[in-house]
Amino acid sequence: MKIVGVCACTVGIAHTYIAQEKLEKAAQKAGIEAKFETQGTIGKENALTEEEIAAADIVILAIDIKIADRDRFEGKRIIQVSTDVAIKSPNKLIEKAKQVVEAA
């Protein structure tokens, strides 16, 4: 299973990067390949490629603001939560993503 996503908080500093780190660690712990782009004060980092998005089974958007290029995920299964949820419950979020993919 592959997950891609975007993390972006209102200020674009701490929560953005904490959410990315927590989600990537939770996915790794679950044996799932995951990559999260950040959209912060310095713009996009760790940008997702078209190939990575196409290969993903699900998209997690841990966002508190409107993100750039959301239309890239058109047609994909999406779970959208706040950065707080991603930070406080990353393992549950990854588990939920697994369940959504398995139920499809």
N, CA, C and O atoms as CSV, one atom per row, in Angstrom:
chain,resi,resn,atom,element,x,y,z
A,1,MET,N,N,0.838,-1.183,0.000
A,1,MET,CA,C,0.000,0.000,0.000
A,1,MET,C,C,0.883,1.246,0.000
A,1,MET,O,O,1.940,1.283,0.630
A,2,LYS,N,N,0.421,2.261,-0.722
A,2,LYS,CA,C,1.162,3.521,-0.791
A,2,LYS,C,C,0.249,4.682,-0.436
A,2,LYS,O,O,-0.896,4.762,-0.880
A,3,ILE,N,N,0.790,5.578,0.378
A,3,ILE,CA,C,0.069,6.781,0.789
A,3,ILE,C,C,0.897,7.993,0.376
A,3,ILE,O,O,2.119,8.009,0.529
A,4,VAL,N,N,0.216,9.006,-0.149
A,4,VAL,CA,C,0.845,10.311,-0.350
A,4,VAL,C,C,-0.043,11.330,0.337
A,4,VAL,O,O,-1.199,11.050,0.656
A,5,GLY,N,N,0.505,12.508,0.559
A,5,GLY,CA,C,-0.312,13.533,1.187
A,5,GLY,C,C,0.381,14.869,1.273
A,5,GLY,O,O,1.520,15.049,0.843
A,6,VAL,N,N,-0.357,15.801,1.849
A,6,VAL,CA,C,0.147,17.157,2.041
A,6,VAL,C,C,-0.116,17.561,3.486
A,6,VAL,O,O,-1.178,17.275,4.038
A,7,CYS,N,N,0.858,18.226,4.089
A,7,CYS,CA,C,0.712,18.789,5.430
A,7,CYS,C,C,0.880,20.303,5.314
A,7,CYS,O,O,1.844,20.784,4.718
A,8,ALA,N,N,-0.066,21.049,5.889
A,8,ALA,CA,C,0.015,22.510,5.841
A,8,ALA,C,C,-0.805,23.092,6.988
A,8,ALA,O,O,-1.997,22.813,7.114
A,9,CYS,N,N,-0.155,23.905,7.825
A,9,CYS,CA,C,-0.871,24.553,8.934
A,9,CYS,C,C,-1.061,26.033,8.626
A,9,CYS,O,O,-0.550,26.535,7.625
A,10,THR,N,N,-1.785,26.717,9.472
A,10,THR,CA,C,-2.106,28.123,9.216
A,10,THR,C,C,-0.870,29.015,9.187
A,10,THR,O,O,-0.793,29.944,8.384
A,11,VAL,N,N,0.082,28.739,10.047
A,11,VAL,CA,C,1.294,29.561,10.082
A,11,VAL,C,C,2.347,29.028,9.110
A,11,VAL,O,O,3.190,29.783,8.625
A,12,GLY,N,N,2.295,27.734,8.833
A,12,GLY,CA,C,3.230,27.157,7.870
A,12,GLY,C,C,4.592,26.857,8.449
A,12,GLY,O,O,5.582,26.792,7.720
A,13,ILE,N,N,4.651,26.672,9.761
A,13,ILE,CA,C,5.945,26.382,10.375
A,13,ILE,C,C,5.834,25.069,11.144
A,13,ILE,O,O,5.867,23.998,10.538
A,14,ALA,N,N,5.706,25.133,12.432
A,14,ALA,CA,C,5.828,23.952,13.296
A,14,ALA,C,C,4.867,22.812,12.975
A,14,ALA,O,O,5.313,21.702,12.682
A,15,HIS,N,N,3.567,23.057,13.025
A,15,HIS,CA,C,2.607,21.972,12.858
A,15,HIS,C,C,2.733,21.269,11.506
A,15,HIS,O,O,2.517,20.062,11.408
A,16,THR,N,N,3.078,22.019,10.480
A,16,THR,CA,C,3.254,21.430,9.148
A,16,THR,C,C,4.297,20.320,9.199
A,16,THR,O,O,4.055,19.213,8.718
A,17,TYR,N,N,5.436,20.612,9.773
A,17,TYR,CA,C,6.551,19.663,9.773
A,17,TYR,C,C,6.392,18.559,10.816
A,17,TYR,O,O,6.835,17.430,10.606
A,18,ILE,N,N,5.760,18.889,11.934
A,18,ILE,CA,C,5.506,17.868,12.956
A,18,ILE,C,C,4.520,16.835,12.397
A,18,ILE,O,O,4.711,15.631,12.571
A,19,ALA,N,N,3.473,17.311,11.729
A,19,ALA,CA,C,2.484,16.400,11.139
A,19,ALA,C,C,3.144,15.484,10.112
A,19,ALA,O,O,2.880,14.283,10.084
A,20,GLN,N,N,3.998,16.053,9.274
A,20,GLN,CA,C,4.708,15.249,8.268
A,20,GLN,C,C,5.535,14.159,8.939
A,20,GLN,O,O,5.464,12.992,8.554
A,21,GLU,N,N,6.302,14.537,9.922
A,21,GLU,CA,C,7.176,13.587,10.603
A,21,GLU,C,C,6.378,12.479,11.294
A,21,GLU,O,O,6.720,11.301,11.187
A,22,LYS,N,N,5.320,12.861,11.999
A,22,LYS,CA,C,4.507,11.866,12.726
A,22,LYS,C,C,3.840,10.890,11.756
A,22,LYS,O,O,3.815,9.685,12.009
A,23,LEU,N,N,3.305,11.399,10.659
A,23,LEU,CA,C,2.634,10.532,9.697
A,23,LEU,C,C,3.618,9.591,9.008
A,23,LEU,O,O,3.316,8.413,8.817
A,24,GLU,N,N,4.779,10.096,8.636
A,24,GLU,CA,C,5.771,9.239,7.987
A,24,GLU,C,C,6.255,8.149,8.935
A,24,GLU,O,O,6.441,7.008,8.513
A,25,LYS,N,N,6.461,8.479,10.207
A,25,LYS,CA,C,6.893,7.473,11.186
A,25,LYS,C,C,5.801,6.435,11.425
A,25,LYS,O,O,6.093,5.243,11.528
A,26,ALA,N,N,4.541,6.876,11.515
A,26,ALA,CA,C,3.425,5.948,11.735
A,26,ALA,C,C,3.268,5.004,10.544
A,26,ALA,O,O,2.999,3.816,10.723
A,27,ALA,N,N,3.432,5.525,9.341
A,27,ALA,CA,C,3.332,4.688,8.141
A,27,ALA,C,C,4.470,3.670,8.109
A,27,ALA,O,O,4.253,2.495,7.814
A,28,GLN,N,N,5.668,4.124,8.409
A,28,GLN,CA,C,6.827,3.227,8.428
A,28,GLN,C,C,6.616,2.106,9.445
A,28,GLN,O,O,6.910,0.943,9.169
A,29,LYS,N,N,6.108,2.464,10.611
A,29,LYS,CA,C,5.837,1.486,11.666
A,29,LYS,C,C,4.818,0.436,11.195
A,29,LYS,O,O,4.900,-0.734,11.569
A,30,ALA,N,N,3.854,0.878,10.364
A,30,ALA,CA,C,2.816,-0.018,9.845
A,30,ALA,C,C,3.262,-0.755,8.589
A,30,ALA,O,O,2.504,-1.548,8.032
A,31,GLY,N,N,4.489,-0.498,8.142
A,31,GLY,CA,C,5.002,-1.165,6.945
A,31,GLY,C,C,4.413,-0.627,5.655
A,31,GLY,O,O,4.304,-1.347,4.662
A,32,ILE,N,N,4.031,0.651,5.677
A,32,ILE,CA,C,3.398,1.282,4.522
A,32,ILE,C,C,4.325,2.347,3.940
A,32,ILE,O,O,4.931,3.133,4.669
A,33,GLU,N,N,4.419,2.354,2.619
A,33,GLU,CA,C,5.220,3.363,1.938
A,33,GLU,C,C,4.428,4.674,1.927
A,33,GLU,O,O,3.269,4.697,1.510
A,34,ALA,N,N,5.048,5.760,2.381
A,34,ALA,CA,C,4.340,7.042,2.448
A,34,ALA,C,C,5.283,8.205,2.167
A,34,ALA,O,O,6.462,8.176,2.521
A,35,LYS,N,N,4.735,9.223,1.526
A,35,LYS,CA,C,5.484,10.448,1.273
A,35,LYS,C,C,4.533,11.625,1.446
A,35,LYS,O,O,3.432,11.635,0.895
A,36,PHE,N,N,4.973,12.620,2.222
A,36,PHE,CA,C,4.153,13.794,2.485
A,36,PHE,C,C,4.864,15.054,2.063
A,36,PHE,O,O,5.990,15.326,2.479
A,37,GLU,N,N,4.191,15.813,1.235
A,37,GLU,CA,C,4.668,17.120,0.806
A,37,GLU,C,C,4.283,18.121,1.888
A,37,GLU,O,O,3.230,17.989,2.512
A,38,THR,N,N,5.128,19.116,2.110
A,38,THR,CA,C,4.769,20.194,3.029
A,38,THR,C,C,4.565,21.473,2.232
A,38,THR,O,O,5.272,21.744,1.261
A,39,GLN,N,N,3.590,22.246,2.664
A,39,GLN,CA,C,3.364,23.567,2.074
A,39,GLN,C,C,3.393,24.548,3.231
A,39,GLN,O,O,2.409,24.731,3.949
A,40,GLY,N,N,4.557,25.176,3.390
A,40,GLY,CA,C,4.763,26.080,4.517
A,40,GLY,C,C,5.162,27.470,4.082
A,40,GLY,O,O,4.897,27.891,2.957
A,41,THR,N,N,5.801,28.171,4.994
A,41,THR,CA,C,6.178,29.555,4.734
A,41,THR,C,C,7.191,29.677,3.599
A,41,THR,O,O,7.277,30.723,2.955
A,42,ILE,N,N,7.957,28.616,3.350
A,42,ILE,CA,C,8.941,28.689,2.262
A,42,ILE,C,C,8.457,27.954,1.019
A,42,ILE,O,O,9.252,27.588,0.154
A,43,GLY,N,N,7.154,27.743,0.939
A,43,GLY,CA,C,6.575,27.104,-0.245
A,43,GLY,C,C,6.529,25.592,-0.106
A,43,GLY,O,O,6.545,25.051,0.999
A,44,LYS,N,N,6.473,24.920,-1.255
A,44,LYS,CA,C,6.391,23.454,-1.274
A,44,LYS,C,C,7.765,22.849,-1.028
A,44,LYS,O,O,8.773,23.295,-1.576
A,45,GLU,N,N,7.773,21.817,-0.183
A,45,GLU,CA,C,8.988,21.034,0.017
A,45,GLU,C,C,8.609,19.576,-0.113
A,45,GLU,O,O,7.475,19.195,0.177
A,46,ASN,N,N,9.556,18.754,-0.550
A,46,ASN,CA,C,9.315,17.324,-0.692
A,46,ASN,C,C,8.143,17.102,-1.662
A,46,ASN,O,O,7.306,16.224,-1.451
A,47,ALA,N,N,8.102,17.910,-2.725
A,47,ALA,CA,C,6.971,17.906,-3.660
A,47,ALA,C,C,6.694,16.522,-4.233
A,47,ALA,O,O,7.607,15.781,-4.598
A,48,LEU,N,N,5.407,16.198,-4.301
A,48,LEU,CA,C,4.977,14.920,-4.854
A,48,LEU,C,C,5.030,14.980,-6.381
A,48,LEU,O,O,4.690,15.995,-6.990
A,49,THR,N,N,5.457,13.887,-6.977
A,49,THR,CA,C,5.478,13.815,-8.440
A,49,THR,C,C,4.157,13.248,-8.936
A,49,THR,O,O,3.401,12.651,-8.170
A,50,GLU,N,N,3.884,13.439,-10.223
A,50,GLU,CA,C,2.676,12.869,-10.819
A,50,GLU,C,C,2.677,11.346,-10.671
A,50,GLU,O,O,1.634,10.738,-10.431
A,51,GLU,N,N,3.853,10.738,-10.816
A,51,GLU,CA,C,3.973,9.282,-10.711
A,51,GLU,C,C,3.650,8.795,-9.298
A,51,GLU,O,O,2.965,7.787,-9.123
A,52,GLU,N,N,4.148,9.518,-8.293
A,52,GLU,CA,C,3.874,9.142,-6.896
A,52,GLU,C,C,2.381,9.244,-6.592
A,52,GLU,O,O,1.816,8.380,-5.921
A,53,ILE,N,N,1.756,10.294,-7.085
A,53,ILE,CA,C,0.319,10.471,-6.861
A,53,ILE,C,C,-0.459,9.363,-7.576
A,53,ILE,O,O,-1.383,8.782,-7.005
A,54,ALA,N,N,-0.089,9.077,-8.808
A,54,ALA,CA,C,-0.776,8.040,-9.585
A,54,ALA,C,C,-0.659,6.667,-8.918
A,54,ALA,O,O,-1.602,5.876,-8.952
A,55,ALA,N,N,0.494,6.385,-8.313
A,55,ALA,CA,C,0.738,5.072,-7.697
A,55,ALA,C,C,0.110,4.939,-6.309
A,55,ALA,O,O,0.027,3.835,-5.771
A,56,ALA,N,N,-0.330,6.053,-5.729
A,56,ALA,CA,C,-0.859,6.033,-4.362
A,56,ALA,C,C,-2.241,5.395,-4.302
A,56,ALA,O,O,-3.072,5.575,-5.193
A,57,ASP,N,N,-2.461,4.644,-3.227
A,57,ASP,CA,C,-3.768,4.044,-2.984
A,57,ASP,C,C,-4.720,5.028,-2.318
A,57,ASP,O,O,-5.938,4.930,-2.467
A,58,ILE,N,N,-4.149,5.977,-1.583
A,58,ILE,CA,C,-4.964,6.959,-0.858
A,58,ILE,C,C,-4.132,8.210,-0.595
A,58,ILE,O,O,-2.902,8.165,-0.557
A,59,VAL,N,N,-4.835,9.326,-0.413
A,59,VAL,CA,C,-4.195,10.613,-0.142
A,59,VAL,C,C,-4.657,11.084,1.236
A,59,VAL,O,O,-5.851,11.074,1.535
A,60,ILE,N,N,-3.708,11.494,2.067
A,60,ILE,CA,C,-4.044,12.102,3.358
A,60,ILE,C,C,-3.673,13.580,3.291
A,60,ILE,O,O,-2.522,13.938,3.042
A,61,LEU,N,N,-4.663,14.418,3.515
A,61,LEU,CA,C,-4.421,15.857,3.577
A,61,LEU,C,C,-4.557,16.278,5.034
A,61,LEU,O,O,-5.662,16.340,5.572
A,62,ALA,N,N,-3.428,16.566,5.664
A,62,ALA,CA,C,-3.402,17.062,7.038
A,62,ALA,C,C,-3.204,18.571,6.926
A,62,ALA,O,O,-2.086,19.084,6.987
A,63,ILE,N,N,-4.328,19.256,6.761
A,63,ILE,CA,C,-4.248,20.679,6.405
A,63,ILE,C,C,-5.210,21.525,7.232
A,63,ILE,O,O,-6.285,21.076,7.630
A,64,ASP,N,N,-4.788,22.759,7.475
A,64,ASP,CA,C,-5.610,23.738,8.182
A,64,ASP,C,C,-5.936,24.928,7.278
A,64,ASP,O,O,-6.646,25.851,7.679
A,65,ILE,N,N,-5.414,24.891,6.068
A,65,ILE,CA,C,-5.581,25.989,5.111
A,65,ILE,C,C,-5.853,25.409,3.729
A,65,ILE,O,O,-5.748,24.201,3.520
A,66,LYS,N,N,-6.201,26.276,2.798
A,66,LYS,CA,C,-6.357,25.864,1.409
A,66,LYS,C,C,-4.950,25.615,0.852
A,66,LYS,O,O,-4.044,26.429,1.033
A,67,ILE,N,N,-4.788,24.481,0.176
A,67,ILE,CA,C,-3.459,24.155,-0.343
A,67,ILE,C,C,-3.376,24.418,-1.842
A,67,ILE,O,O,-4.390,24.467,-2.537
A,68,ALA,N,N,-2.160,24.586,-2.319
A,68,ALA,CA,C,-1.923,24.786,-3.745
A,68,ALA,C,C,-2.026,23.446,-4.478
A,68,ALA,O,O,-1.625,22.411,-3.946
A,69,ASP,N,N,-2.547,23.469,-5.657
A,69,ASP,CA,C,-2.586,22.303,-6.561
A,69,ASP,C,C,-3.355,21.110,-6.010
A,69,ASP,O,O,-2.970,19.964,-6.241
A,70,ARG,N,N,-4.427,21.368,-5.292
A,70,ARG,CA,C,-5.235,20.267,-4.754
A,70,ARG,C,C,-5.831,19.409,-5.876
A,70,ARG,O,O,-6.074,18.217,-5.692
A,71,ASP,N,N,-6.061,20.022,-7.025
A,71,ASP,CA,C,-6.666,19.299,-8.147
A,71,ASP,C,C,-5.820,18.116,-8.630
A,71,ASP,O,O,-6.319,17.266,-9.368
A,72,ARG,N,N,-4.550,18.050,-8.225
A,72,ARG,CA,C,-3.689,16.899,-8.586
A,72,ARG,C,C,-4.255,15.587,-8.048
A,72,ARG,O,O,-3.957,14.514,-8.574
A,73,PHE,N,N,-5.062,15.676,-7.012
A,73,PHE,CA,C,-5.581,14.474,-6.348
A,73,PHE,C,C,-6.978,14.083,-6.829
A,73,PHE,O,O,-7.607,13.192,-6.259
A,74,GLU,N,N,-7.456,14.745,-7.868
A,74,GLU,CA,C,-8.771,14.451,-8.445
A,74,GLU,C,C,-8.885,12.962,-8.762
A,74,GLU,O,O,-8.001,12.382,-9.392
A,75,GLY,N,N,-9.975,12.358,-8.323
A,75,GLY,CA,C,-10.199,10.945,-8.612
A,75,GLY,C,C,-9.555,9.979,-7.629
A,75,GLY,O,O,-9.764,8.770,-7.729
A,76,LYS,N,N,-8.779,10.487,-6.683
A,76,LYS,CA,C,-8.134,9.634,-5.675
A,76,LYS,C,C,-8.995,9.610,-4.410
A,76,LYS,O,O,-9.755,10.542,-4.150
A,77,ARG,N,N,-8.866,8.538,-3.629
A,77,ARG,CA,C,-9.504,8.505,-2.309
A,77,ARG,C,C,-8.746,9.483,-1.417
A,77,ARG,O,O,-7.516,9.463,-1.371
A,78,ILE,N,N,-9.480,10.337,-0.711
A,78,ILE,CA,C,-8.847,11.366,0.126
A,78,ILE,C,C,-9.414,11.319,1.538
A,78,ILE,O,O,-10.625,11.225,1.737
A,79,ILE,N,N,-8.517,11.386,2.505
A,79,ILE,CA,C,-8.898,11.603,3.894
A,79,ILE,C,C,-8.343,12.973,4.256
A,79,ILE,O,O,-7.142,13.213,4.131
A,80,GLN,N,N,-9.216,13.871,4.705
A,80,GLN,CA,C,-8.755,15.203,5.105
A,80,GLN,C,C,-8.998,15.404,6.590
A,80,GLN,O,O,-10.107,15.208,7.088
A,81,VAL,N,N,-7.943,15.799,7.287
A,81,VAL,CA,C,-8.001,16.077,8.718
A,81,VAL,C,C,-7.182,17.330,9.002
A,81,VAL,O,O,-6.455,17.821,8.138
A,82,SER,N,N,-7.310,17.836,10.221
A,82,SER,CA,C,-6.476,18.964,10.634
A,82,SER,C,C,-5.072,18.459,10.976
A,82,SER,O,O,-4.871,17.265,11.198
A,83,THR,N,N,-4.118,19.369,11.015
A,83,THR,CA,C,-2.764,18.962,11.408
A,83,THR,C,C,-2.764,18.441,12.842
A,83,THR,O,O,-1.971,17.562,13.177
A,84,ASP,N,N,-3.646,18.973,13.693
A,84,ASP,CA,C,-3.741,18.504,15.083
A,84,ASP,C,C,-4.061,17.015,15.152
A,84,ASP,O,O,-3.463,16.287,15.946
A,85,VAL,N,N,-4.997,16.559,14.328
A,85,VAL,CA,C,-5.358,15.137,14.304
A,85,VAL,C,C,-4.154,14.304,13.866
A,85,VAL,O,O,-3.872,13.257,14.450
A,86,ALA,N,N,-3.452,14.768,12.844
A,86,ALA,CA,C,-2.277,14.044,12.351
A,86,ALA,C,C,-1.185,13.969,13.413
A,86,ALA,O,O,-0.487,12.960,13.515
A,87,ILE,N,N,-1.037,15.015,14.195
A,87,ILE,CA,C,0.001,15.058,15.226
A,87,ILE,C,C,-0.388,14.207,16.433
A,87,ILE,O,O,0.441,13.474,16.973
A,88,LYS,N,N,-1.649,14.305,16.854
A,88,LYS,CA,C,-2.079,13.616,18.069
A,88,LYS,C,C,-2.411,12.138,17.853
A,88,LYS,O,O,-2.253,11.334,18.771
A,89,SER,N,N,-2.869,11.768,16.650
A,89,SER,CA,C,-3.296,10.387,16.397
A,89,SER,C,C,-2.787,9.852,15.057
A,89,SER,O,O,-3.581,9.368,14.251
A,90,PRO,N,N,-1.486,9.929,14.808
A,90,PRO,CA,C,-0.987,9.490,13.494
A,90,PRO,C,C,-1.214,8.005,13.233
A,90,PRO,O,O,-1.526,7.619,12.107
A,91,ASN,N,N,-1.060,7.164,14.262
A,91,ASN,CA,C,-1.241,5.727,14.061
A,91,ASN,C,C,-2.683,5.398,13.698
A,91,ASN,O,O,-2.934,4.567,12.826
A,92,LYS,N,N,-3.633,6.051,14.370
A,92,LYS,CA,C,-5.049,5.839,14.074
A,92,LYS,C,C,-5.379,6.305,12.664
A,92,LYS,O,O,-6.170,5.671,11.965
A,93,LEU,N,N,-4.778,7.404,12.248
A,93,LEU,CA,C,-5.029,7.946,10.916
A,93,LEU,C,C,-4.507,6.993,9.835
A,93,LEU,O,O,-5.183,6.756,8.833
A,94,ILE,N,N,-3.320,6.454,10.039
A,94,ILE,CA,C,-2.761,5.491,9.083
A,94,ILE,C,C,-3.625,4.232,9.053
A,94,ILE,O,O,-3.862,3.667,7.985
A,95,GLU,N,N,-4.094,3.793,10.213
A,95,GLU,CA,C,-4.978,2.619,10.287
A,95,GLU,C,C,-6.286,2.881,9.547
A,95,GLU,O,O,-6.788,2.009,8.838
A,96,LYS,N,N,-6.831,4.076,9.712
A,96,LYS,CA,C,-8.065,4.440,9.003
A,96,LYS,C,C,-7.833,4.409,7.492
A,96,LYS,O,O,-8.682,3.928,6.742
A,97,ALA,N,N,-6.695,4.918,7.053
A,97,ALA,CA,C,-6.371,4.914,5.617
A,97,ALA,C,C,-6.309,3.468,5.101
A,97,ALA,O,O,-6.807,3.174,4.014
A,98,LYS,N,N,-5.702,2.575,5.876
A,98,LYS,CA,C,-5.642,1.147,5.501
A,98,LYS,C,C,-7.037,0.572,5.353
A,98,LYS,O,O,-7.324,-0.138,4.389
A,99,GLN,N,N,-7.903,0.876,6.305
A,99,GLN,CA,C,-9.272,0.349,6.282
A,99,GLN,C,C,-10.048,0.875,5.073
A,99,GLN,O,O,-10.809,0.129,4.458
A,100,VAL,N,N,-9.866,2.140,4.731
A,100,VAL,CA,C,-10.559,2.720,3.582
A,100,VAL,C,C,-10.108,2.019,2.294
A,100,VAL,O,O,-10.929,1.697,1.435
A,101,VAL,N,N,-8.816,1.790,2.173
A,101,VAL,CA,C,-8.286,1.125,0.977
A,101,VAL,C,C,-8.776,-0.305,0.902
A,101,VAL,O,O,-9.181,-0.766,-0.166
A,102,GLU,N,N,-8.746,-1.022,2.029
A,102,GLU,CA,C,-9.163,-2.421,2.043
A,102,GLU,C,C,-10.656,-2.563,1.778
A,102,GLU,O,O,-11.082,-3.571,1.213
A,103,ALA,N,N,-11.454,-1.583,2.169
A,103,ALA,CA,C,-12.901,-1.650,1.983
A,103,ALA,C,C,-13.322,-1.338,0.544
A,103,ALA,O,O,-14.430,-1.665,0.120
A,104,ALA,N,N,-12.414,-0.700,-0.192
A,104,ALA,CA,C,-12.750,-0.281,-1.566
A,104,ALA,C,C,-12.784,-1.446,-2.536
A,104,ALA,O,O,-13.050,-1.254,-3.723
